[in-house]
Amino acid sequence: MHDFFNIYRFVKRNHLHTVVWITLSLVIILVLMRWIPSLEFGDWQSRRVDILSDVLANDSGTDPDSVAAPASVVPLQVVDSCPPGVTCIMDFANDSAQGMEPLYRALSQVNSLGRPVRIAVLGDSYIEGDIVTAKFRELMQKRFGGSGVGLIPITSDSPGFRHTVMHSFGNWEDHHANDNSGYNSQWANITGHYFFAKSKAWVELRGVKDFLSHLDTCSQSSIYFSTSNTVTIAAGINGGDPHYFSAEPNTGVSVLSVSGRIGRVRWDVPQPCNGTTFYGVSLDCDRGVVVDNFGLRSASGYHLSAISDSLITAFDRARHYDLIVFAYGLNVAGKNQTNFSGYYGKMTAIISRYKRLLPHTGFLVMSVADREGRDAAGNFKTFPGVHHIVATQHRIAADCHVAFWNLYEAMGGEGSVVKMAQNHEANLDYTHVNHKGGKRLGELLFSAIAWGQECYEKSHPKQQ
């Protein structure tokens, strides 16, 4: 006890005032940091530090530099009404017709098109693991035909999280846009991934029966890659003997395919192959609808600006999409952020570039979903940043003359993610939905596209 009091007197006499001043100085610095704007270096963007954000809620509504939703721009509606329960897609396409028309036109010709109608959904962790797109894909394939999970990257950080396919692999060197080291954007395509084969590299996909329909079997499987050397690749269907391919050098994107009633497929690369970059493997149909999910955790969408023009167009020739959906924003929106002018500038430049490179593809901007936290009174409330980024995404679509779908509004707006969490459809971060909730949101997206397709066909009657 005597020693304890000696220590106490020593601290009090010699160091307590120092601790107090250091603590006070840190608090003052942290408070002052709330006025320091976020910084950007390339694709990296800092988040503002605001330790008072929970007690000084931003209720101002607008920021002098914020990007407002277009009030005077009227979308090109096929009809003036939207049925109950459907949040309609707003199509701002001009004469370029790069909103929803390429998809609607392809769907109206689905039985005579001679290829699948393809949709790519590019996004972040909100759609990772086929959340949202799984149910959407099933409903599209029930309505318009088709089967299979589509194109997926060669490997995955969490293959068991994706319930729409059984995915196994080995002996690959994988890279994606969020790599801290080793990633080179010149090798990547819109999947956000690329892969190099090591010795005896392999990947196997199996259809599933119990999650959703149209996933157990498909009619075609393909592997996508670029190579500057001759490479040997083998494919085996349903456990049968492998078929060997010898792929020649190609400046574009090469595709090797096998066909049949495929419930399981394995692709092997027996030898390491320098100069060969792999992108993904698919379980596809030769008719109907294909929906590819390219969810990349922590992605802002900015990585799309670094992909080369030549690879974008080469991939389009190998696997053309009738519609590309941009589902980003979750990793850009801060809780109380109101200024999204930087995001607006980057995304309008990206979408405008992809429109130029892919003139026969339609584009849809899907807004962020509801995201909530407790306010100073302890009540759940949608983050102000959500309202502002939804308005910004609306403006991006209008100014780029593409389509826009308001997911935040479709799911119910204010309070919707809390209700979903209470119904075990969303996680307790009050941000991400789970597979159950993803099914409901997939139904909402399908309803919007199905209604738009119906209106398109009424206004474009088929020639007899």
C-alpha positions as CSV (number, residue, x, y, z in Angstrom):
1,M,0.0,0.0,0.0
2,H,2.9,2.3,0.8
3,D,4.3,1.7,-2.6
4,F,1.0,2.5,-4.3
5,F,0.8,5.9,-2.6
6,N,4.3,6.7,-3.6
7,I,3.5,6.0,-7.2
8,Y,0.3,8.1,-7.0
9,R,2.2,11.1,-5.5
10,F,4.9,10.7,-8.2
11,V,2.3,10.8,-11.1
12,K,0.4,13.6,-9.5
13,R,3.5,15.7,-8.9
14,N,5.3,15.1,-12.1
15,H,3.1,13.8,-14.9
16,L,-0.6,14.3,-14.4
17,H,-0.6,17.8,-15.8
18,T,1.3,16.5,-18.9
19,V,-1.4,13.8,-19.5
20,V,-4.2,16.3,-19.2
21,W,-2.6,18.7,-21.7
22,I,-1.9,15.9,-24.1
23,T,-5.4,14.7,-23.9
24,L,-6.9,18.2,-24.3
25,S,-4.7,18.9,-27.3
26,L,-5.8,15.6,-29.0
27,V,-9.4,16.5,-28.4
28,I,-8.9,20.0,-29.9
29,I,-7.1,18.6,-32.9
30,L,-9.9,16.0,-33.5
31,V,-12.6,18.7,-33.2
32,L,-10.7,20.9,-35.7
33,M,-10.4,18.1,-38.2
34,R,-14.2,18.2,-38.9
35,W,-13.5,21.3,-41.0
36,I,-10.8,19.5,-43.1
37,P,-12.3,18.3,-46.4
38,S,-11.8,14.8,-47.7
39,L,-8.7,14.4,-49.8
40,E,-8.4,12.4,-53.0
41,F,-5.2,10.8,-54.5
42,G,-6.1,8.9,-57.7
43,D,-8.8,6.3,-56.8
44,W,-8.2,6.7,-53.1
45,Q,-10.4,9.1,-51.1
46,S,-10.1,9.9,-47.5
47,R,-13.1,10.1,-45.2
48,R,-13.7,13.2,-43.1
49,V,-13.0,12.9,-39.4
50,D,-15.9,14.3,-37.3
51,I,-16.1,13.1,-33.7
52,L,-19.1,15.4,-33.2
53,S,-21.1,13.9,-36.0
54,D,-23.5,12.1,-33.7
55,V,-24.3,15.2,-31.6
56,L,-24.2,17.8,-34.3
57,A,-26.4,16.3,-37.0
58,N,-26.3,17.9,-40.4
59,D,-29.9,18.9,-41.1
60,S,-29.1,21.7,-43.5
61,G,-30.4,19.7,-46.4
62,T,-28.1,21.1,-49.1
63,D,-24.5,22.1,-49.5
64,P,-23.5,25.0,-51.7
65,D,-21.3,22.5,-53.7
66,S,-23.7,19.6,-53.6
67,V,-25.1,18.1,-56.8
68,A,-28.9,18.4,-56.9
69,A,-31.3,16.0,-58.6
70,P,-32.4,17.3,-62.0
71,A,-35.7,19.2,-61.6
72,S,-36.2,20.4,-65.1
73,V,-35.0,17.3,-67.0
74,V,-37.9,15.0,-68.0
75,P,-37.1,11.4,-68.6
76,L,-38.3,9.8,-71.8
77,Q,-41.2,7.7,-70.5
78,V,-42.9,5.2,-72.7
79,V,-46.1,5.7,-70.8
80,D,-47.1,8.3,-68.2
81,S,-48.2,5.8,-65.4
82,C,-46.4,3.4,-63.2
83,P,-48.4,0.5,-61.7
84,P,-48.8,0.1,-57.9
85,G,-45.8,-1.5,-56.3
86,V,-43.4,-0.7,-59.1
87,T,-40.8,2.0,-59.0
88,C,-40.3,2.7,-62.6
89,I,-37.0,3.2,-64.4
90,M,-36.4,6.7,-65.6
91,D,-34.8,6.7,-69.0
92,F,-32.9,9.9,-70.0
93,A,-31.5,8.5,-73.2
94,N,-31.4,10.9,-76.1
95,D,-31.0,9.9,-79.8
96,S,-28.1,7.7,-78.8
97,A,-30.6,5.3,-77.3
98,Q,-28.2,4.0,-74.7
99,G,-30.6,3.8,-71.9
100,M,-32.9,0.8,-71.7
101,E,-33.7,0.5,-75.4
102,P,-30.9,-2.0,-76.3
103,L,-32.1,-4.4,-73.6
104,Y,-35.8,-4.0,-74.4
105,R,-35.1,-4.5,-78.1
106,A,-33.0,-7.6,-77.5
107,L,-35.7,-9.1,-75.1
108,S,-38.3,-8.5,-77.8
109,Q,-36.2,-10.6,-80.1
110,V,-35.0,-13.2,-77.6
111,N,-36.2,-16.2,-79.6
112,S,-34.7,-15.1,-82.8
113,L,-31.6,-13.2,-81.7
114,G,-29.2,-16.1,-82.1
115,R,-27.4,-15.4,-78.9
116,P,-28.3,-14.8,-75.2
117,V,-29.5,-11.5,-74.0
118,R,-26.8,-10.4,-71.6
119,I,-26.9,-8.1,-68.5
120,A,-23.9,-7.2,-66.4
121,V,-24.3,-5.7,-62.9
122,L,-21.2,-3.9,-61.7
123,G,-21.1,-3.0,-58.1
124,D,-19.6,-3.2,-54.6
125,S,-20.3,-5.4,-51.5
126,Y,-24.0,-4.7,-51.6
127,I,-24.4,-7.1,-54.6
128,E,-21.4,-9.4,-53.7
129,G,-22.2,-13.1,-53.7
130,D,-25.1,-12.6,-56.2
131,I,-27.2,-10.8,-53.6
132,V,-30.0,-8.9,-55.5
133,T,-29.0,-10.3,-58.9
134,A,-29.7,-14.0,-58.0
135,K,-33.5,-13.5,-57.7
136,F,-33.5,-11.0,-60.5
137,R,-31.7,-13.5,-62.8
138,E,-34.2,-16.3,-61.9
139,L,-37.2,-14.1,-62.7
140,M,-35.7,-12.9,-66.0
141,Q,-34.9,-16.5,-67.0
142,K,-38.4,-17.7,-66.1
143,R,-39.9,-14.9,-68.2
144,F,-37.6,-14.9,-71.2
145,G,-35.8,-18.3,-70.9
146,G,-32.2,-19.2,-70.1
147,S,-30.2,-20.9,-67.4
148,G,-26.9,-20.8,-65.6
149,V,-25.2,-18.3,-63.2
150,G,-23.3,-16.5,-66.0
151,L,-19.6,-15.4,-65.9
152,I,-17.8,-15.4,-62.6
153,P,-14.1,-14.7,-61.8
154,I,-11.7,-17.6,-61.7
155,T,-11.3,-17.5,-57.9
156,S,-13.1,-15.9,-55.0
157,D,-12.2,-14.8,-51.5
158,S,-15.4,-16.3,-50.1
159,P,-16.7,-18.9,-52.6
160,G,-19.2,-20.4,-50.1
161,F,-20.9,-17.0,-49.7
162,R,-22.3,-17.2,-53.2
163,H,-25.2,-19.6,-53.1
164,T,-25.9,-19.7,-56.8
165,V,-22.9,-21.9,-57.8
166,M,-20.5,-24.4,-56.2
167,H,-17.1,-22.9,-57.0
168,S,-13.7,-24.5,-56.3
169,F,-10.2,-23.8,-57.7
170,G,-6.5,-24.2,-57.2
171,N,-3.1,-22.9,-58.2
172,W,-4.0,-19.4,-59.4
173,E,-2.4,-16.0,-58.9
174,D,-5.3,-13.6,-58.5
175,H,-5.4,-9.8,-58.6
176,H,-8.3,-7.4,-58.3
177,A,-8.7,-3.6,-58.2
178,N,-8.5,-3.4,-54.4
179,D,-5.0,-5.1,-54.3
180,N,-2.5,-3.1,-52.3
181,S,0.3,-4.6,-54.3
182,G,0.7,-6.4,-57.6
183,Y,-2.4,-5.0,-59.3
184,N,-1.9,-3.6,-62.8
185,S,-4.9,-2.0,-64.4
186,Q,-3.6,-2.8,-67.9
187,W,-4.4,-6.5,-67.3
188,A,-7.9,-6.0,-65.9
189,N,-11.3,-5.9,-67.5
190,I,-14.8,-4.8,-66.2
191,T,-14.9,-7.8,-63.9
192,G,-12.3,-5.9,-61.8
193,H,-10.2,-9.1,-61.7
194,Y,-7.5,-10.9,-63.6
195,F,-5.6,-14.1,-63.0
196,F,-2.4,-15.9,-63.9
197,A,-2.2,-19.7,-64.0
198,K,0.4,-21.5,-62.0
199,S,1.4,-25.2,-62.5
200,K,-1.7,-27.4,-62.8
201,A,-4.2,-24.6,-62.3
202,W,-7.8,-25.6,-62.3
203,V,-11.3,-24.2,-61.7
204,E,-14.6,-26.2,-61.3
205,L,-18.2,-24.9,-61.3
206,R,-21.2,-27.0,-60.3
207,G,-24.8,-26.0,-60.7
208,V,-27.1,-25.9,-57.6
209,K,-30.6,-27.2,-57.2
210,D,-31.9,-26.0,-53.9
211,F,-31.3,-22.2,-53.9
212,L,-33.1,-20.9,-56.9
213,S,-34.3,-22.5,-60.2
214,H,-32.5,-22.5,-63.6
215,L,-29.2,-23.0,-61.9
216,D,-28.7,-26.8,-61.9
217,T,-27.7,-27.2,-65.5
218,C,-26.8,-25.1,-68.5
219,S,-26.0,-25.6,-72.1
220,Q,-22.6,-23.9,-72.5
221,S,-19.5,-23.2,-70.5
222,S,-16.7,-20.8,-71.6
223,I,-13.4,-19.6,-70.3
224,Y,-12.2,-16.0,-71.2
225,F,-8.5,-15.0,-71.5
226,S,-5.9,-13.1,-73.4
227,T,-2.7,-14.6,-74.6
228,S,0.5,-13.7,-76.5
229,N,1.6,-17.3,-76.6
230,T,0.2,-20.7,-77.5
231,V,-1.5,-22.2,-74.5
232,T,-3.1,-25.6,-73.8
233,I,-6.4,-25.6,-71.9
234,A,-8.6,-28.6,-71.1
235,A,-12.3,-28.8,-70.2
236,G,-14.3,-31.7,-68.8
237,I,-18.1,-31.9,-68.6
238,N,-19.9,-33.8,-65.8
239,G,-16.8,-35.7,-64.7
240,G,-16.1,-37.0,-68.2
241,D,-12.8,-37.1,-70.1
242,P,-11.3,-33.7,-70.7
243,H,-11.2,-32.1,-74.2
244,Y,-7.9,-30.4,-74.9
245,F,-7.7,-27.0,-76.7
246,S,-4.6,-25.4,-78.2
247,A,-5.3,-21.6,-78.1
248,E,-3.2,-19.5,-80.5
249,P,-1.9,-16.0,-79.6
250,N,-4.5,-13.3,-79.9
251,T,-4.4,-9.5,-79.4
252,G,-8.0,-9.5,-78.2
253,V,-10.0,-11.6,-75.8
254,S,-10.1,-15.3,-76.6
255,V,-13.0,-17.6,-75.7
256,L,-13.1,-21.4,-75.5
257,S,-16.4,-23.1,-75.1
258,V,-17.9,-26.5,-74.5
259,S,-21.6,-27.4,-74.9
260,G,-24.0,-30.0,-73.7
261,R,-26.3,-30.6,-70.7
262,I,-23.8,-29.3,-68.2
263,G,-24.2,-29.8,-64.5
264,R,-20.5,-29.6,-63.7
265,V,-17.5,-28.4,-65.6
266,R,-13.8,-28.3,-64.9
267,W,-11.3,-26.2,-66.7
268,D,-7.5,-27.1,-66.4
269,V,-4.4,-25.3,-67.4
270,P,-1.8,-28.0,-67.2
271,Q,1.3,-25.8,-67.5
272,P,2.2,-22.3,-66.4
273,C,1.7,-20.0,-69.4
274,N,3.6,-16.8,-69.5
275,G,1.8,-14.0,-71.4
276,T,-1.6,-15.4,-70.7
277,T,-4.2,-13.5,-68.6
278,F,-7.4,-15.1,-67.5
279,Y,-10.6,-13.3,-66.7
280,G,-13.4,-15.8,-65.8
281,V,-15.4,-18.9,-66.5
282,S,-19.1,-19.2,-67.2
283,L,-22.2,-21.4,-66.9
284,D,-24.4,-20.0,-69.7
285,C,-27.3,-20.6,-72.0
286,D,-27.2,-20.2,-75.8
287,R,-30.7,-18.7,-75.8
288,G,-32.6,-16.7,-73.2
289,V,-31.1,-14.3,-70.6
290,V,-27.7,-14.2,-68.9
291,V,-27.1,-12.0,-65.8
292,D,-23.4,-11.6,-64.7
293,N,-22.7,-10.3,-61.2
294,F,-19.4,-8.4,-60.9
295,G,-19.6,-7.4,-57.2
296,L,-16.2,-6.1,-55.9
297,R,-15.9,-5.5,-52.2
298,S,-15.0,-1.9,-51.2
299,A,-15.3,-0.7,-54.8
300,S,-16.2,2.9,-55.6
301,G,-16.4,2.3,-59.4
302,Y,-13.4,4.5,-60.0
303,H,-11.3,1.5,-61.1
304,L,-13.3,1.3,-64.3
305,S,-11.6,4.5,-65.5
306,A,-8.2,2.7,-65.6
307,I,-9.2,-0.2,-67.9
308,S,-7.8,0.2,-71.4
309,D,-10.0,1.1,-74.3
310,S,-8.7,-1.8,-76.3
311,L,-9.6,-4.3,-73.6
312,I,-13.1,-2.9,-73.1
313,T,-13.9,-3.2,-76.8
314,A,-12.2,-6.6,-77.1
315,F,-14.2,-8.0,-74.2
316,D,-17.4,-6.5,-75.8
317,R,-16.6,-8.5,-78.9
318,A,-16.2,-11.6,-76.9
319,R,-19.2,-11.1,-74.6
320,H,-21.5,-8.3,-75.6
321,Y,-23.8,-6.8,-73.0
322,D,-27.2,-5.4,-73.9
323,L,-27.3,-3.6,-70.5
324,I,-24.6,-2.6,-68.0
325,V,-25.9,-1.6,-64.6
326,F,-23.7,0.6,-62.4
327,A,-24.5,-0.2,-58.7
328,Y,-21.9,1.8,-56.8
329,G,-21.9,4.5,-54.2
330,L,-21.9,2.7,-50.9
331,N,-18.2,3.2,-50.4
332,V,-18.3,6.9,-51.4
333,A,-21.2,8.2,-49.3
334,G,-20.2,9.4,-45.8
335,K,-22.8,9.6,-43.0
336,N,-23.3,13.4,-43.2
337,Q,-21.6,14.1,-46.5
338,T,-23.4,16.5,-48.8
339,N,-20.8,17.3,-51.4
340,F,-20.5,14.7,-54.1
341,S,-19.2,16.9,-56.9
342,G,-16.0,14.9,-57.1
343,Y,-18.0,11.6,-57.4
344,Y,-20.2,13.3,-60.0
345,G,-17.3,14.3,-62.1
346,K,-15.6,10.9,-62.0
347,M,-18.7,8.8,-62.7
348,T,-20.0,11.0,-65.5
349,A,-16.6,10.7,-67.2
350,I,-16.6,6.9,-66.8
351,I,-20.1,6.5,-68.1
352,S,-19.5,8.8,-71.0
353,R,-16.4,6.9,-72.0
354,Y,-18.1,3.5,-71.8
355,K,-21.0,4.8,-73.9
356,R,-18.5,5.9,-76.5
357,L,-16.6,2.6,-76.5
358,L,-19.8,0.5,-76.4
359,P,-22.2,2.2,-78.7
360,H,-24.7,-0.7,-78.9
361,T,-25.0,-1.2,-75.1
362,G,-27.5,0.4,-72.7
363,F,-26.6,1.7,-69.3
364,L,-28.5,2.0,-66.1
365,V,-27.4,3.8,-62.9
366,M,-28.9,2.1,-59.8
367,S,-28.9,4.3,-56.7
368,V,-27.6,3.3,-53.3
369,A,-30.0,1.7,-50.9
370,D,-31.2,2.9,-47.5
371,R,-28.5,3.2,-44.8
372,E,-29.4,4.2,-41.3
373,G,-27.9,4.9,-37.9
374,R,-29.1,6.4,-34.6
375,D,-29.4,10.1,-34.3
376,A,-28.7,12.2,-31.1
377,A,-32.1,11.1,-29.7
378,G,-31.4,7.5,-30.2
379,N,-33.8,7.1,-33.1
380,F,-32.9,5.4,-36.4
381,K,-32.6,7.8,-39.3
382,T,-31.4,7.6,-42.9
383,F,-27.9,9.1,-43.2
384,P,-28.1,12.5,-44.9
385,G,-25.3,11.3,-47.2
386,V,-27.8,8.8,-48.7
387,H,-30.2,11.5,-49.8
388,H,-27.5,13.5,-51.4
389,I,-25.8,10.7,-53.2
390,V,-29.1,9.4,-54.6
391,A,-29.8,12.9,-55.9
392,T,-26.3,13.0,-57.4
393,Q,-26.8,9.6,-59.1
394,H,-30.0,10.9,-60.5
395,R,-28.2,13.8,-62.0
396,I,-25.4,11.6,-63.3
397,A,-27.9,9.5,-65.3
398,A,-29.7,12.6,-66.6
399,D,-26.6,14.4,-67.7
400,C,-25.1,11.2,-69.3
401,H,-28.4,10.4,-71.0
402,V,-28.7,6.9,-69.6
403,A,-31.3,5.3,-67.3
404,F,-31.8,5.6,-63.6
405,W,-33.5,3.4,-61.0
406,N,-34.0,4.6,-57.5
407,L,-33.4,1.6,-55.3
408,Y,-33.7,3.7,-52.1
409,E,-37.3,4.7,-53.1
410,A,-38.1,1.2,-54.4
411,M,-37.3,-0.5,-51.1
412,G,-39.4,2.0,-49.1
413,G,-37.1,5.0,-48.4
414,E,-36.8,6.2,-44.8
415,G,-36.8,3.4,-42.3
416,S,-36.8,0.6,-44.9
417,V,-33.5,-1.1,-44.0
418,V,-34.4,-1.1,-40.3
419,K,-37.7,-2.9,-41.2
420,M,-35.7,-5.3,-43.3
421,A,-33.3,-6.0,-40.4
422,Q,-36.3,-6.6,-38.1
423,N,-37.6,-9.1,-40.7
424,H,-34.1,-10.8,-40.9
425,E,-33.6,-9.5,-44.4
426,A,-30.8,-7.1,-43.6
427,N,-27.7,-7.1,-41.4
428,L,-27.5,-5.2,-38.1
429,D,-25.1,-2.7,-39.7
430,Y,-28.3,-1.3,-41.2
431,T,-26.5,-1.1,-44.5
432,H,-26.2,-4.5,-46.2
433,V,-29.1,-6.9,-47.0
434,N,-28.6,-10.6,-46.8
435,H,-29.7,-13.3,-49.3
436,K,-33.3,-13.2,-48.1
437,G,-33.4,-9.4,-48.5
438,G,-31.6,-9.6,-51.7
439,K,-34.4,-11.8,-53.1
440,R,-36.9,-9.1,-52.4
441,L,-34.8,-6.3,-53.9
442,G,-34.2,-8.6,-57.0
443,E,-38.0,-8.9,-57.4
444,L,-38.3,-5.1,-57.3
445,L,-35.7,-4.7,-60.0
446,F,-37.3,-7.3,-62.1
447,S,-40.7,-5.6,-61.8
448,A,-39.2,-2.3,-63.0
449,I,-37.6,-3.9,-66.0
450,A,-40.6,-6.2,-66.8
451,W,-42.9,-3.2,-66.8
452,G,-40.5,-1.2,-69.0
453,Q,-40.3,-4.1,-71.4
454,E,-44.1,-4.3,-71.6
455,C,-44.4,-0.6,-72.4
456,Y,-41.6,-0.9,-75.0
457,E,-43.4,-3.7,-76.8
458,K,-46.7,-1.7,-76.8
459,S,-45.0,1.2,-78.4
460,H,-42.9,-1.0,-80.8
461,P,-45.4,-3.5,-82.2
462,K,-43.8,-6.4,-84.1
463,Q,-44.1,-6.4,-87.8
464,Q,-46.2,-9.2,-89.2
